[in-house]
Amino acid sequence: MGSLSAFYCVLGYVGALALASFTVSFLARNIPDTFNEAKFLTFSMLLFCSVWLTFLPVLHSAKGKVLMAVEFFSVLASSGGLLGCIFVPKCYIILIRSQRNSLSRFRCILLVKDMLALKKFHIQLDVYLDLKHLHVVSSSEDGRLICREKSVAHSRGDVVIAGFFPLYSWEFVRNINDPGEQQQSLQMNLQKYQLLLTLVLAVEEINKNAHLLPNMTLGFEIYNENFKDADMLENPLIWLSGMNTNSPNYNCRRDSKALAVLTGTSTISVPIGTLLDLYKLPQFTFGIFDPLLNVHGKFSTVYQMAAKDSALALAMVTLMLHFSWTWVGLFTNEDDYGVWFLSELREELYKNGVCLAFENMITYTALADLSNDLRMHRQLMDSSTNVIIIYGDNTLSKNSGDYSLPKSWIQSVYCLLIKSDCRDLGHCSYNATLDWLLRHIFDMTMSEESYNIYNAVYALAHALHQMFLHHIEEPPVHNGKPRAFISSQLHHFLKKIQFINLVGDQVVLNEERKLEAEYDIMSFWNFPKGLGQTVKVGKFSPFRPHGQQLILFENLIEWPIGITKSPQSVCSESCGPGFRKASLEGNATCCFDCTPCPENEISNMTDMEQCVRCTDHQFASTQRNQCLMKTESFLAYEDPLGMALVCMALCCSAFTAAVLWVFIKHQDTPIVKANNWVLSYILLISLICCFLCSLLFLGRPHTVTCILQHTTFGVVFTMAISTVLAKTITVVLAFTLTAPGRRARKMLVSWVPNLLIPICTLIQMILCGLWLVTTPPFVDTDVHSEHGHVIILCNMGSLTAFHCVLGYLGTLALASFMVAFMVRNLPDTFNEAKFLTFSMLVFCSVWLTFLPVYHSTKGKVMVAVQVFSILASSAGLLGCIFAPKCYIILIRPERNSLSRIRERSRSGRNKH
């Protein structure tokens, strides 16, 4: 390179330019543009700098060909990065997405970005059950007032009813000339136009009725509701002042015929009611029932036409429970009634185990914020719920199509239905028809608000009629003219009004006598081209018994396309039988995990909070969904193990009896006489009893068998061990008496062993007797040791007594072993002492092994251990003591002779 400094200066200058380009593009990355040019430049310079920063350490660590390859690759990588990051997105739009390469598209993108930045516009969401698309209201006309007067429409009459209807609203619409552009416009709410038609219908019916208000006509004045706080009372003040001027406390009309007012939602009714209360004008609300307007003494001139809505929350929750919807979202108006309804709904949801995935209070303003709508849309899309509760008037509009009408249709509606004094309608087509308009725009069924307006007009007419009759009956005043009446006098008659309307429903204005509302459940049927029809599919009546309040015909419900059955909306899937709900910390109660029930506990219903423990005589099934009866378990004779032990006991008993028969048959032989044949007989009989007593432990335990088991075992084994001890002492005494230089009594050889056996046995019998008197054994059950089984066993009653019996028996065995061990080397003919020593060693080993095994086993195994220990210890005594003697008697009879004994005796002396 010649000079490394020059090389680094060149490279440094290029790096400085790259860093400057990266910094500027990074700062400008969020500026709104058409194709995110700043972002592409930022990413390209980031890639360029990364390549050359990686190049420097590699350059200094490479040599030769590798060095040249690194330089070559760095040049290609940085150049390719600039090319790809900057020009590839543009080529993609130019060649593949050419529809985006248009001027209108540029304007649309820029307009949307401006709206997001300025936050001055509002998008209304069209929320269906599937919540998949965002729609914008469109219109081909800028909404404008048809007449120059402040009232939308009015009709002359002797008395006039003023109505404030939400006929117009500010909406965000598309421009007809450029669909990509959007603008704010005052639009006519054709869904609410039915309210005006209902008022016209009721007024015309009353005016044509000869029996109601004869010689008097009703008129009306319709004004639009303003939802802006600043303009909310503008139209009411204009109506009170008259002459289209807003002059509070002044009346520009010479003869005011205003008699009553019709208002809608509580958002409007509360401020208007506060104003009209100063004039004592009756105010009829046709919106939903609002408990805030029912405060005693606060709104004395307000009459709510809607039935009480105190059961609305219960009706909605009942419908949710019918479809098992426990995870729902909520949108409601941010007003006093919305807050009240939210508290009522929360209470019902909590009582019935339904949770809110989210709750959104929507500000009721004319100009909404676009960012708020986008936030709500994102909230809907991100939520796991499939059911949304929308409560309130105009909370969310259903903007799935173009609701605007040509100007001629709007003018035709006014010309046909309203005989007003407005002169600026232009040319009206008096031959126009409403058939198309009614079929395509208006719902042919009367809405609840329209029904309330209809009843309100008739209630006013009836009260006015009663007041008119009352004034006729009164005498004229002093000047001879009839007494004049004012609107404040109507309240006395309105509070007493009670009549049956044309459809047979009772209308009562007294709040104390007003009944709870019954609710119709409506389903919206979709038709092609954005048309639809609401169909009644059920009803909720709070007057019916609990559990029968909801009547629903599911076959009439039309779910969204692609859904064939009622959709599910749960936070967590239900926990089936065998599982219980485990709450998740920090989550709603409807969000939980399903955990299996613990051992011996079940859940036989869905979504149980706690598992239920089975009783002691039952056990849980493998699925943990039901309790099964435990089977009784004991070591029966029929069991393979029981049969084997029975066979062993009987065989050993028979073998012992055979040995006894051999000894009796050869009782005159030297070997039988030398081993004290009386003691041998007693020992053999005791061993037969020991083998047979093991049978008491088999079969189903009873009280008698439980008492006999251990007492018989203790007595017969004591007799056997004491006999072995007597035989051992006999050997000792025999050698003591024959020893030289000793004088001993020969009678000791006969009476000492004979006394030892009954004394030892008597002591054991006394211990068993005390045991039976104090705490005798009894039949017991063990329900915990074996799964699915109830062990029937004999309870010792007193473990202390049992261990005393066993300890006494062990003491005798230990004494016999020690005595036999000390005399094992005494010279005798048939090694009796050695055999006794070995037999007691086997006996003690068996029972020392028995104790730990016995306490570590349960059920059948424990009984088998007892029986096997009895058989093994008894067989040890039998085999060690009598097997050698039977061998000599039966197989080696030549050794069982007196001469043989003398020879062995002489040989024994010679050794000594």
ChimeraX attribute file (.defattr): number of C-alpha atoms within 10 A of each C-alpha:
attribute: neighborCount
match mode: 1-to-1
recipient: residues
	/A:1	6
	/A:2	6
	/A:3	7
	/A:4	9
	/A:5	10
	/A:6	11
	/A:7	11
	/A:8	11
	/A:9	11
	/A:10	11
	/A:11	12
	/A:12	12
	/A:13	11
	/A:14	14
	/A:15	16
	/A:16	12
	/A:17	12
	/A:18	16
	/A:19	16
	/A:20	13
	/A:21	16
	/A:22	22
	/A:23	14
	/A:24	13
	/A:25	20
	/A:26	18
	/A:27	12
	/A:28	16
	/A:29	17
	/A:30	11
	/A:31	12
	/A:32	17
	/A:33	14
	/A:34	13
	/A:35	13
	/A:36	14
	/A:37	19
	/A:38	21
	/A:39	19
	/A:40	21
	/A:41	21
	/A:42	22
	/A:43	18
	/A:44	25
	/A:45	25
	/A:46	19
	/A:47	20
	/A:48	23
	/A:49	18
	/A:50	12
	/A:51	19
	/A:52	19
	/A:53	13
	/A:54	11
	/A:55	16
	/A:56	12
	/A:57	10
	/A:58	15
	/A:59	15
	/A:60	9
	/A:61	9
	/A:62	13
	/A:63	12
	/A:64	7
	/A:65	8
	/A:66	13
	/A:67	14
	/A:68	12
	/A:69	13
	/A:70	16
	/A:71	16
	/A:72	11
	/A:73	13
	/A:74	17
	/A:75	14
	/A:76	11
	/A:77	16
	/A:78	18
	/A:79	15
	/A:80	14
	/A:81	17
	/A:82	19
	/A:83	12
	/A:84	14
	/A:85	19
	/A:86	19
	/A:87	12
	/A:88	13
	/A:89	14
	/A:90	16
	/A:91	13
	/A:92	11
	/A:93	14
	/A:94	13
	/A:95	10
	/A:96	10
	/A:97	11
	/A:98	11
	/A:99	11
	/A:100	13
	/A:101	13
	/A:102	9
	/A:103	8
	/A:104	15
	/A:105	16
	/A:106	15
	/A:107	15
	/A:108	17
	/A:109	18
	/A:110	17
	/A:111	16
	/A:112	16
	/A:113	16
	/A:114	14
	/A:115	17
	/A:116	15
	/A:117	12
	/A:118	12
	/A:119	14
	/A:120	14
	/A:121	21
	/A:122	23
	/A:123	22
	/A:124	23
	/A:125	22
	/A:126	19
	/A:127	20
	/A:128	13
	/A:129	11
	/A:130	16
	/A:131	15
	/A:132	11
	/A:133	12
	/A:134	15
	/A:135	15
	/A:136	21
	/A:137	22
	/A:138	23
	/A:139	21
	/A:140	16
	/A:141	18
	/A:142	16
	/A:143	18
	/A:144	11
	/A:145	14
	/A:146	17
	/A:147	15
	/A:148	12
	/A:149	15
	/A:150	18
	/A:151	20
	/A:152	21
	/A:153	22
	/A:154	22
	/A:155	17
	/A:156	15
	/A:157	15
	/A:158	13
	/A:159	17
	/A:160	20
	/A:161	24
	/A:162	22
	/A:163	29
	/A:164	24
	/A:165	23
	/A:166	23
	/A:167	21
	/A:168	24
	/A:169	19
	/A:170	19
	/A:171	25
	/A:172	23
	/A:173	24
	/A:174	20
	/A:175	18
	/A:176	13
	/A:177	8
	/A:178	11
	/A:179	13
	/A:180	17
	/A:181	18
	/A:182	20
	/A:183	13
	/A:184	16
	/A:185	20
	/A:186	17
	/A:187	23
	/A:188	23
	/A:189	18
	/A:190	16
	/A:191	13
	/A:192	17
	/A:193	17
	/A:194	21
	/A:195	25
	/A:196	19
	/A:197	14
	/A:198	20
	/A:199	24
	/A:200	19
	/A:201	15
	/A:202	19
	/A:203	23
	/A:204	14
	/A:205	13
	/A:206	20
	/A:207	20
	/A:208	13
	/A:209	11
	/A:210	11
	/A:211	10
	/A:212	18
	/A:213	20
	/A:214	12
	/A:215	9
	/A:216	13
	/A:217	18
	/A:218	21
	/A:219	21
	/A:220	23
	/A:221	20
	/A:222	23
	/A:223	22
	/A:224	19
	/A:225	23
	/A:226	22
	/A:227	19
	/A:228	12
	/A:229	14
	/A:230	8
	/A:231	11
	/A:232	17
	/A:233	18
	/A:234	16
	/A:235	22
	/A:236	23
	/A:237	21
	/A:238	21
	/A:239	23
	/A:240	23
	/A:241	19
	/A:242	18
	/A:243	14
	/A:244	16
	/A:245	17
	/A:246	19
	/A:247	16
	/A:248	12
	/A:249	9
	/A:250	13
	/A:251	18
	/A:252	17
	/A:253	12
	/A:254	7
	/A:255	7
	/A:256	14
	/A:257	18
	/A:258	19
	/A:259	23
	/A:260	24
	/A:261	25
	/A:262	24
	/A:263	25
	/A:264	23
	/A:265	20
	/A:266	24
	/A:267	20
	/A:268	20
	/A:269	23
	/A:270	20
	/A:271	14
	/A:272	21
	/A:273	26
	/A:274	16
	/A:275	15
	/A:276	22
	/A:277	18
	/A:278	9
	/A:279	13
	/A:280	21
	/A:281	23
	/A:282	25
	/A:283	26
	/A:284	28
	/A:285	30
	/A:286	27
	/A:287	22
	/A:288	21
	/A:289	20
	/A:290	24
	/A:291	16
	/A:292	14
	/A:293	20
	/A:294	15
	/A:295	10
	/A:296	8
	/A:297	8
	/A:298	13
	/A:299	17
	/A:300	18
	/A:301	22
	/A:302	27
	/A:303	23
	/A:304	26
	/A:305	26
	/A:306	27
	/A:307	19
	/A:308	18
	/A:309	19
	/A:310	16
	/A:311	17
	/A:312	19
	/A:313	18
	/A:314	19
	/A:315	23
	/A:316	18
	/A:317	21
	/A:318	20
	/A:319	17
	/A:320	19
	/A:321	15
	/A:322	11
	/A:323	12
	/A:324	16
	/A:325	23
	/A:326	25
	/A:327	26
	/A:328	22
	/A:329	20
	/A:330	16
	/A:331	20
	/A:332	24
	/A:333	23
	/A:334	17
	/A:335	16
	/A:336	15
	/A:337	21
	/A:338	20
	/A:339	14
	/A:340	14
	/A:341	22
	/A:342	20
	/A:343	13
	/A:344	16
	/A:345	19
	/A:346	17
	/A:347	14
	/A:348	18
	/A:349	21
	/A:350	12
	/A:351	10
	/A:352	15
	/A:353	14
	/A:354	24
	/A:355	20
	/A:356	20
	/A:357	21
	/A:358	15
	/A:359	14
	/A:360	14
	/A:361	16
	/A:362	19
	/A:363	15
	/A:364	19
	/A:365	14
	/A:366	16
	/A:367	18
	/A:368	20
	/A:369	19
	/A:370	20
	/A:371	18
	/A:372	17
	/A:373	19
	/A:374	17
	/A:375	11
	/A:376	16
	/A:377	20
	/A:378	11
	/A:379	14
	/A:380	20
	/A:381	15
	/A:382	9
	/A:383	15
	/A:384	15
	/A:385	20
	/A:386	19
	/A:387	23
	/A:388	22
	/A:389	13
	/A:390	16
	/A:391	16
	/A:392	20
	/A:393	16
	/A:394	12
	/A:395	18
	/A:396	18
	/A:397	15
	/A:398	15
	/A:399	18
	/A:400	19
	/A:401	15
	/A:402	13
	/A:403	18
	/A:404	20
	/A:405	15
	/A:406	10
	/A:407	13
	/A:408	13
	/A:409	17
	/A:410	16
	/A:411	18
	/A:412	20
	/A:413	17
	/A:414	18
	/A:415	19
	/A:416	15
	/A:417	13
	/A:418	16
	/A:419	12
	/A:420	14
	/A:421	12
	/A:422	18
	/A:423	10
	/A:424	10
	/A:425	14
	/A:426	11
	/A:427	10
	/A:428	16
	/A:429	14
	/A:430	12
	/A:431	8
	/A:432	15
	/A:433	13
	/A:434	12
	/A:435	8
	/A:436	10
	/A:437	13
	/A:438	12
	/A:439	11
	/A:440	14
	/A:441	16
	/A:442	16
	/A:443	14
	/A:444	12
	/A:445	11
	/A:446	14
	/A:447	14
	/A:448	14
	/A:449	21
	/A:450	21
	/A:451	16
	/A:452	26
	/A:453	27
	/A:454	22
	/A:455	26
	/A:456	27
	/A:457	24
	/A:458	20
	/A:459	23
	/A:460	21
	/A:461	21
	/A:462	20
	/A:463	23
	/A:464	21
	/A:465	18
	/A:466	18
	/A:467	19
	/A:468	14
	/A:469	12
	/A:470	11
	/A:471	15
	/A:472	12
	/A:473	9
	/A:474	10
	/A:475	11
	/A:476	13
	/A:477	10
	/A:478	8
	/A:479	7
	/A:480	8
	/A:481	9
	/A:482	13
	/A:483	13
	/A:484	8
	/A:485	11
	/A:486	11
	/A:487	16
	/A:488	15
	/A:489	15
	/A:490	22
	/A:491	20
	/A:492	11
	/A:493	18
	/A:494	23
	/A:495	14
	/A:496	12
	/A:497	17
	/A:498	17
	/A:499	16
	/A:500	11
	/A:501	13
	/A:502	8
	/A:503	6
	/A:504	8
	/A:505	10
	/A:506	13
	/A:507	21
	/A:508	24
	/A:509	22
	/A:510	16
	/A:511	14
	/A:512	7
	/A:513	9
	/A:514	16
	/A:515	16
	/A:516	16
	/A:517	18
	/A:518	18
	/A:519	17
	/A:520	16
	/A:521	19
	/A:522	15
	/A:523	17
	/A:524	15
	/A:525	15
	/A:526	15
	/A:527	9
	/A:528	6
	/A:529	8
	/A:530	12
	/A:531	13
	/A:532	14
	/A:533	15
	/A:534	14
	/A:535	16
	/A:536	15
	/A:537	18
	/A:538	17
	/A:539	17
	/A:540	23
	/A:541	18
	/A:542	18
	/A:543	12
	/A:544	10
	/A:545	9
	/A:546	9
	/A:547	8
	/A:548	11
	/A:549	16
	/A:550	20
	/A:551	15
	/A:552	17
	/A:553	11
	/A:554	12
	/A:555	8
	/A:556	14
	/A:557	18
	/A:558	17
	/A:559	17
	/A:560	16
	/A:561	8
	/A:562	7
	/A:563	10
	/A:564	9
	/A:565	12
	/A:566	14
	/A:567	16
	/A:568	15
	/A:569	19
	/A:570	21
	/A:571	23
	/A:572	15
	/A:573	14
	/A:574	18
	/A:575	21
	/A:576	17
	/A:577	20
	/A:578	26
	/A:579	28
	/A:580	27
	/A:581	24
	/A:582	18
	/A:583	15
	/A:584	12
	/A:585	9
	/A:586	7
	/A:587	9
	/A:588	15
	/A:589	19
	/A:590	21
	/A:591	21
	/A:592	20
	/A:593	16
	/A:594	19
	/A:595	12
	/A:596	20
	/A:597	22
	/A:598	15
	/A:599	14
	/A:600	21
	/A:601	22
	/A:602	28
	/A:603	26
	/A:604	18
	/A:605	14
	/A:606	14
	/A:607	19
	/A:608	20
	/A:609	14
	/A:610	14
	/A:611	22
	/A:612	20
	/A:613	17
	/A:614	17
	/A:615	15
	/A:616	13
	/A:617	18
	/A:618	20
	/A:619	26
	/A:620	26
	/A:621	17
	/A:622	12
	/A:623	14
	/A:624	22
	/A:625	20
	/A:626	20
	/A:627	22
	/A:628	14
	/A:629	17
	/A:630	19
	/A:631	15
	/A:632	15
	/A:633	19
	/A:634	22
	/A:635	24
	/A:636	16
	/A:637	16
	/A:638	12
	/A:639	13
	/A:640	11
	/A:641	15
	/A:642	22
	/A:643	15
	/A:644	12
	/A:645	20
	/A:646	20
	/A:647	12
	/A:648	18
	/A:649	26
	/A:650	16
	/A:651	13
	/A:652	22
	/A:653	23
	/A:654	14
	/A:655	15
	/A:656	25
	/A:657	16
	/A:658	13
	/A:659	19
	/A:660	20
	/A:661	14
	/A:662	15
	/A:663	23
	/A:664	14
	/A:665	11
	/A:666	15
	/A:667	15
	/A:668	11
	/A:669	15
	/A:670	17
	/A:671	23
	/A:672	21
	/A:673	14
	/A:674	13
	/A:675	18
	/A:676	16
	/A:677	16
	/A:678	15
	/A:679	19
	/A:680	21
	/A:681	17
	/A:682	17
	/A:683	26
	/A:684	25
	/A:685	18
	/A:686	22
	/A:687	27
	/A:688	24
	/A:689	20
	/A:690	28
	/A:691	27
	/A:692	18
	/A:693	24
	/A:694	26
	/A:695	18
	/A:696	19
	/A:697	23
	/A:698	24
	/A:699	16
	/A:700	18
	/A:701	21
	/A:702	15
	/A:703	13
	/A:704	12
	/A:705	20
	/A:706	23
	/A:707	23
	/A:708	16
	/A:709	20
	/A:710	21
	/A:711	22
	/A:712	19
	/A:713	20
	/A:714	23
	/A:715	24
	/A:716	24
	/A:717	26
	/A:718	29
	/A:719	26
	/A:720	27
	/A:721	29
	/A:722	25
	/A:723	28
	/A:724	29
	/A:725	26
	/A:726	21
	/A:727	25
	/A:728	29
	/A:729	20
	/A:730	21
	/A:731	24
	/A:732	19
	/A:733	20
	/A:734	16
	/A:735	14
	/A:736	13
	/A:737	16
	/A:738	12
	/A:739	11
	/A:740	8
	/A:741	7
	/A:742	9
	/A:743	10
	/A:744	14
	/A:745	9
	/A:746	12
	/A:747	8
	/A:748	14
	/A:749	20
	/A:750	12
	/A:751	10
	/A:752	14
	/A:753	21
	/A:754	15
	/A:755	11
	/A:756	17
	/A:757	21
	/A:758	15
	/A:759	13
	/A:760	19
	/A:761	21
	/A:762	15
	/A:763	15
	/A:764	23
	/A:765	19
	/A:766	13
	/A:767	18
	/A:768	22
	/A:769	13
	/A:770	12
	/A:771	23
	/A:772	16
	/A:773	8
	/A:774	11
	/A:775	13
	/A:776	18
	/A:777	24
	/A:778	17
	/A:779	18
	/A:780	18
	/A:781	16
	/A:782	18
	/A:783	21
	/A:784	13
	/A:785	12
	/A:786	13
	/A:787	14
	/A:788	21
	/A:789	21
	/A:790	24
	/A:791	22
	/A:792	21
	/A:793	24
	/A:794	21
	/A:795	16
	/A:796	21
	/A:797	19
	/A:798	15
	/A:799	13
	/A:800	11
	/A:801	19
	/A:802	18
	/A:803	13
	/A:804	16
	/A:805	25
	/A:806	18
	/A:807	12
	/A:808	17
	/A:809	22
	/A:810	19
	/A:811	14
	/A:812	18
	/A:813	23
	/A:814	18
	/A:815	16
	/A:816	25
	/A:817	25
	/A:818	17
	/A:819	18
	/A:820	27
	/A:821	19
	/A:822	14
	/A:823	19
	/A:824	21
	/A:825	11
	/A:826	14
	/A:827	15
	/A:828	17
	/A:829	16
	/A:830	17
	/A:831	15
	/A:832	24
	/A:833	27
	/A:834	19
	/A:835	22
	/A:836	26
	/A:837	24
	/A:838	19
	/A:839	27
	/A:840	28
	/A:841	21
	/A:842	20
	/A:843	24
	/A:844	18
	/A:845	12
	/A:846	19
	/A:847	19
	/A:848	13
	/A:849	11
	/A:850	17
	/A:851	13
	/A:852	10
	/A:853	15
	/A:854	17
	/A:855	9
	/A:856	9
	/A:857	14
	/A:858	17
	/A:859	19
	/A:860	18
	/A:861	16
	/A:862	18
	/A:863	21
	/A:864	21
	/A:865	17
	/A:866	18
	/A:867	23
	/A:868	18
	/A:869	21
	/A:870	24
	/A:871	23
	/A:872	20
	/A:873	24
	/A:874	27
	/A:875	23
	/A:876	19
	/A:877	25
	/A:878	20
	/A:879	16
	/A:880	20
	/A:881	23
	/A:882	21
	/A:883	14
	/A:884	14
	/A:885	21
	/A:886	18
	/A:887	11
	/A:888	15
	/A:889	20
	/A:890	12
	/A:891	10
	/A:892	11
	/A:893	12
	/A:894	12
	/A:895	15
	/A:896	18
	/A:897	12
	/A:898	13
	/A:899	11
	/A:900	13
	/A:901	17
	/A:902	12
	/A:903	11
	/A:904	16
	/A:905	14
	/A:906	11
	/A:907	11
	/A:908	13
	/A:909	10
	/A:910	8
	/A:911	6
	/A:912	7
